[in-house]
Amino acid sequence: MVKGLSQEQKLTTKLKAKLEKEIAQLEQKLIIEEQIKMQLTQALQIKDDKINELEKKIVTLDQERIKQLKDKVKELNKIEKELLNKLTSGENTKEIHKEKEAKQKEMNELQQELSRTSDSYDANRKKLIISQVNNFLKVKGDFLTLREEAIKKLQNCCNHLESSINKERNTISSIRDLKTSKLTDKYTKEFQSILVKYNDGLLELNKNYYFLKNVVQENKELEVSLMIENILKLNFFNLDKYKIFKFATNSQEGTRIQLNSNMMEEDINSLRKNLNELKLELNQEKNELKNLATV
């Protein structure tokens, strides 16, 4: 009987060691996958930044060309006036007429190019603005996806705390209290670590907001800019709506010594309510911006 029990214990120990090894391997695999995901995200961000820079350069080139063309038009206007003065003063020669016709032809060509470049300039500015809107909405959507992920992890943490404490209900009071305190410490630390980790996405969101706002302000005479400003309420953007500790108030930005499951649930429910409001806002913005390309 003792021998059989010993064999069973050995088997249990062996199985436990195997499971621990598999868990460690899975955790390592998860870490590697998260690193790859982060690298891909960074690569995509670099690509988006380069596209933004190219779009800005195109707009700048159009702007510079328009200035050159306008300067040339002024120069031709001046020459035409001089030629007209010569004609009115009696220098009605064939050469002057020929030069005047050539300058008029050049002027027509310049006006046509100026018109084309101005149209291109407006179109490229609009394209740049819409591109920034899409970037902002994407970053906002990604941020909310991460917030949703955070809430799931927070809920798991809370559930583990509750189930772990429930398992200790039948133990001796003094031992139970000690274990409960240790478990609470453990899961409080985990809970707050999750909150801190998922509060980091604000920088990217804020950066994209200011970039969009600046682009809209620089092109405020365009109809599309006014529409975007109104739909996205750019003048009333409030980063506090996205700060995790504005809603996880029981955690007090990581300074809380212990959180029980009820306090965790309060924070989770507050975050979930905020998330639902932000998702609703994002969907509404997307719907209102659908017809933007036709403006």
C-alpha positions in Angstrom: 0.0 0.0 0.0 2.8 2.4 1.0 4.7 1.3 -2.1 1.7 2.0 -4.3 1.2 5.4 -2.8 4.9 6.2 -3.3 4.6 5.3 -7.0 1.5 7.5 -7.3 3.4 10.4 -5.7 6.3 9.9 -8.1 3.9 9.9 -11.0 2.2 13.0 -9.8 5.5 14.7 -9.3 6.6 13.7 -12.8 3.4 14.9 -14.3 3.6 18.2 -12.4 7.1 18.7 -13.6 6.1 18.0 -17.2 3.2 20.4 -17.0 5.4 23.1 -15.5 7.8 22.6 -18.3 5.0 22.9 -20.9 3.7 26.0 -19.2 7.1 27.6 -19.2 7.5 26.8 -22.9 4.1 28.3 -23.7 4.9 31.4 -21.7 8.2 31.8 -23.6 6.4 31.3 -26.9 3.8 33.9 -25.9 6.6 36.4 -25.0 8.3 35.8 -28.4 4.9 36.2 -30.2 4.3 39.5 -28.4 7.8 40.7 -29.3 7.1 39.9 -33.0 3.7 41.6 -32.8 5.4 44.7 -31.3 8.1 44.7 -34.0 5.4 44.4 -36.8 3.4 47.2 -35.2 6.5 49.4 -35.1 7.4 48.6 -38.7 3.8 49.5 -39.8 4.1 52.7 -37.8 7.4 53.6 -39.6 5.7 52.9 -42.9 2.7 55.1 -42.1 5.0 57.9 -40.9 6.9 57.7 -44.2 3.7 57.8 -46.2 2.6 60.8 -44.2 5.9 62.5 -44.9 5.6 61.8 -48.6 2.1 63.2 -48.7 3.3 66.3 -46.9 6.1 66.7 -49.4 3.7 66.4 -52.4 1.6 69.2 -50.9 4.7 71.3 -50.2 5.9 70.8 -53.8 2.5 71.9 -55.2 2.6 74.9 -52.9 6.1 75.9 -54.1 5.1 75.4 -57.8 2.0 77.6 -57.4 4.2 80.3 -56.0 6.6 80.0 -58.9 3.8 80.1 -61.4 2.2 83.2 -59.7 5.5 85.0 -59.7 5.9 84.1 -63.4 2.4 85.4 -64.2 3.2 88.7 -62.4 6.4 88.9 -64.5 4.5 88.3 -67.7 1.9 90.8 -66.8 4.6 93.4 -66.3 6.1 92.6 -69.7 2.7 92.7 -71.4 2.1 96.1 -70.0 5.4 97.3 -71.3 4.7 96.0 -74.7 1.2 97.6 -74.7 2.8 100.9 -73.7 5.2 100.6 -76.7 2.2 99.9 -79.0 0.2 102.9 -77.7 3.3 105.2 -77.9 3.6 104.5 -81.6 6.1 101.6 -81.7 3.5 99.5 -83.6 6.1 97.2 -85.2 5.7 93.6 -86.3 8.3 92.4 -83.8 6.4 93.9 -80.8 3.1 92.3 -82.0 4.9 89.0 -82.4 6.5 89.3 -78.9 3.1 90.2 -77.5 1.4 87.2 -79.0 4.2 84.9 -77.7 3.9 86.3 -74.2 0.1 85.9 -74.4 0.5 82.3 -75.4 3.0 81.8 -72.6 0.5 83.4 -70.2 -2.3 81.1 -71.3 -0.1 78.1 -70.8 0.9 79.3 -67.3 -2.7 80.0 -66.3 -3.6 76.4 -67.4 -0.7 75.0 -65.4 -1.6 77.1 -62.5 -5.2 75.9 -62.6 -4.1 72.3 -62.8 -1.5 72.7 -60.0 -4.1 74.5 -57.8 -6.5 71.6 -58.3 -3.8 69.1 -57.6 -2.8 71.1 -54.5 -6.3 71.1 -53.1 -6.8 67.4 -53.9 -3.5 66.5 -52.3 -4.3 68.6 -49.2 -7.6 66.8 -48.9 -5.9 63.5 -49.4 -3.5 64.3 -46.6 -6.3 65.4 -44.3 -8.3 62.2 -44.9 -5.2 60.1 -44.5 -4.6 61.7 -41.1 -8.2 61.1 -40.2 -7.9 57.5 -41.0 -4.7 57.2 -39.0 -6.3 58.9 -36.0 -9.4 56.5 -36.2 -7.1 53.5 -36.6 -5.0 54.5 -33.6 -8.1 55.2 -31.6 -9.6 51.8 -32.6 -6.3 50.0 -31.7 -6.3 51.8 -28.4 -9.8 50.6 -27.6 -8.9 47.0 -28.7 -6.1 47.1 -26.2 -8.4 48.5 -23.5 -10.8 45.6 -24.2 -7.9 43.2 -23.8 -6.9 44.9 -20.6 -10.4 44.6 -19.2 -10.4 40.8 -19.9 -7.1 40.4 -18.1 -8.3 42.5 -15.2 -11.4 40.3 -15.0 -9.3 37.1 -15.0 -7.2 38.5 -12.3 -10.2 39.4 -10.2 -11.8 35.9 -10.8 -8.5 34.2 -9.8 -8.4 36.2 -6.6 -12.0 35.3 -5.7 -11.7 31.6 -6.6 -8.3 31.4 -4.7 -9.8 32.9 -1.6 -12.9 30.7 -1.8 -10.7 27.7 -1.7 -9.3 28.8 1.6 -12.8 29.2 3.3 -12.6 25.8 5.1 -9.1 26.3 6.5 -8.3 27.4 10.1 -9.1 31.1 10.6 -5.6 32.3 11.4 -4.1 30.4 8.4 -7.0 31.5 6.2 -6.4 35.2 7.0 -2.7 34.9 6.3 -3.3 33.2 3.0 -6.1 35.6 2.1 -3.7 38.5 2.7 -1.0 37.0 0.6 -3.4 36.2 -2.2 -4.7 39.7 -2.1 -1.2 41.2 -2.2 -0.4 38.9 -5.2 -3.4 39.7 -7.3 -3.4 43.4 -6.3 0.1 43.7 -7.7 -1.0 41.8 -10.9 -4.1 43.9 -11.3 -2.2 47.2 -11.0 0.6 45.9 -13.3 -2.1 45.3 -16.0 -3.4 48.8 -15.5 0.0 50.4 -15.8 0.9 48.4 -18.8 -2.3 49.3 -20.7 -2.1 53.0 -19.8 0.8 53.4 -22.2 -1.1 53.8 -25.4 -2.0 57.4 -24.7 1.2 58.8 -26.2 0.4 57.5 -29.7 -3.2 58.6 -29.5 -2.2 62.1 -28.4 0.4 62.4 -31.1 -2.0 61.4 -33.9 -4.6 63.8 -32.5 -2.2 66.8 -32.6 -1.0 65.9 -36.0 -4.5 65.8 -37.3 -5.5 69.0 -35.6 -2.5 70.8 -37.1 -3.2 69.5 -40.6 -6.8 70.6 -40.3 -5.8 74.0 -39.0 -3.3 74.5 -41.8 -6.0 73.8 -44.3 -9.0 75.3 -42.6 -10.3 77.0 -45.7 -11.1 73.6 -47.2 -14.7 72.4 -46.7 -13.5 69.0 -45.6 -11.5 70.5 -42.8 -14.5 72.1 -41.2 -16.5 68.9 -41.5 -13.8 66.9 -39.8 -13.4 69.5 -37.1 -17.1 69.3 -36.3 -17.5 65.5 -36.6 -14.4 64.6 -34.5 -14.9 67.6 -32.2 -11.2 68.4 -32.5 -11.5 71.5 -30.4 -13.0 69.5 -27.5 -10.7 66.5 -27.5 -10.1 65.4 -24.0 -7.3 62.9 -23.3 -8.7 62.2 -19.8 -11.5 60.1 -21.4 -8.8 57.6 -22.3 -6.8 57.6 -19.1 -7.2 54.2 -17.4 -6.7 55.6 -13.9 -9.5 58.1 -14.4 -11.9 55.2 -14.2 -9.9 52.6 -12.2 -10.2 54.9 -9.2 -9.8 52.3 -6.5 -6.3 51.6 -7.8 -5.1 55.2 -7.3 -2.5 55.0 -10.0 -0.8 51.9 -8.5 -0.5 53.2 -5.0 -3.3 51.1 -3.4 -1.8 48.5 -1.0 -4.5 46.0 -1.3 -7.6 45.5 -3.6 -10.3 43.1 -2.7 -12.4 41.5 -5.5 -15.2 44.0 -5.0 -12.9 46.9 -5.5 -11.5 45.3 -8.6 -15.0 44.7 -9.9 -15.8 48.4 -9.4 -12.8 49.4 -11.4 -13.5 46.9 -14.2 -17.2 48.0 -14.5 -16.1 51.6 -14.6 -13.6 50.8 -17.4 -16.1 48.7 -19.3 -18.7 51.5 -19.2 -16.0 54.0 -20.4 -15.0 51.5 -23.2 -18.5 51.1 -24.4 -19.0 54.9 -24.6 -15.7 55.3 -26.5 -16.6 52.5 -28.9 -20.0 54.0 -29.5 -18.3 57.4 -30.2 -15.9 55.8 -32.6 -18.6 54.0 -34.6 -20.6 57.2 -34.8 -17.6 59.1 -36.1 -16.9 56.5 -38.7 -20.4 56.6 -39.9 -20.5 60.4 -40.2 -17.1 60.3 -42.0 -18.2 57.8 -44.6 -19.1 60.4 -47.2 -16.0 62.4 -46.7 -14.3 61.4 -49.9 -17.2 62.8 -52.0 -16.8 66.3 -50.6 
